[in-house]
Amino acid sequence: MQWGAYEVVGQRMWMVVGGAVFVAYGIYVANQTSGTFSFPAVIFVIPPGAVLYVIATAVGRHREQARATRQTANRNQSE
């Protein structure tokens, strides 16, 4: 499998965005000096969201590969 420039840039962009979110969250937590800390419940959405993203990506790539295989087989049959 070869990665095109779009996929590489897109993956790196999301890694940078994710890193920035975690840095912002770290700064938010570090600034908690008194009172009751309220843990953001949205943090529990990240792991299932990541799993769904990986599954959707794998299914999409499998479909692309299957389509390319069918096209190659059809081309070879018609020759």
C-alpha positions in Angstrom: 0.0 0.0 0.0 1.3 3.4 -0.9 0.3 6.6 0.9 -0.3 9.7 -1.1 0.7 13.2 0.0 -2.9 13.9 0.9 -3.2 11.0 3.3 0.2 11.8 5.0 -0.6 15.5 5.4 -4.2 14.7 6.6 -2.9 12.2 9.2 -0.2 14.6 10.4 -2.7 17.4 10.6 -5.0 15.4 12.9 -2.1 14.3 15.0 -1.2 18.0 15.5 -4.8 18.9 16.3 -5.0 16.1 18.8 -1.8 17.1 20.4 -3.0 20.7 20.7 -6.2 19.6 22.4 -4.2 17.6 24.9 -1.9 20.5 25.6 -4.9 22.8 26.1 -6.4 20.3 28.4 -3.2 20.0 30.4 -3.0 23.8 30.7 -6.7 23.8 31.9 -6.0 21.2 34.5 -2.8 22.9 35.6 -4.7 26.1 36.2 -7.1 24.4 38.7 -5.9 25.9 41.9 -8.9 25.5 44.2 -12.5 24.2 44.4 -13.8 21.0 43.0 -12.4 19.9 39.8 -15.0 18.9 37.3 -13.8 16.2 34.9 -15.1 16.8 31.4 -17.3 13.8 30.5 -16.5 14.4 26.8 -13.1 12.8 27.4 -14.8 9.4 27.5 -16.0 9.9 23.9 -12.4 10.0 22.5 -11.5 6.2 22.8 -14.7 4.9 21.2 -14.5 7.6 18.5 -10.9 6.5 17.7 -12.0 2.9 17.4 -14.9 3.7 15.1 -12.5 5.9 13.0 -10.0 3.0 12.7 -12.8 0.6 11.7 -14.3 2.9 9.2 -10.9 3.6 7.6 -10.1 -0.2 7.4 -13.5 -0.9 5.8 -13.1 1.9 3.3 -9.6 0.7 2.3 -10.9 -2.9 2.0 -13.6 -1.7 -0.3 -11.2 0.3 -2.5 -8.9 -2.7 -2.7 -11.7 -5.1 -3.6 -13.0 -2.6 -6.3 -9.5 -2.4 -7.8 -9.2 -6.2 -7.8 -12.5 -6.6 -9.6 -11.6 -4.0 -12.2 -8.3 -5.7 -12.9 -10.1 -9.1 -13.2 -12.7 -7.7 -15.5 -10.0 -6.1 -17.7 -8.1 -9.4 -17.8 -11.3 -11.3 -18.8 -12.2 -9.0 -21.6 -8.7 -9.3 -23.2 
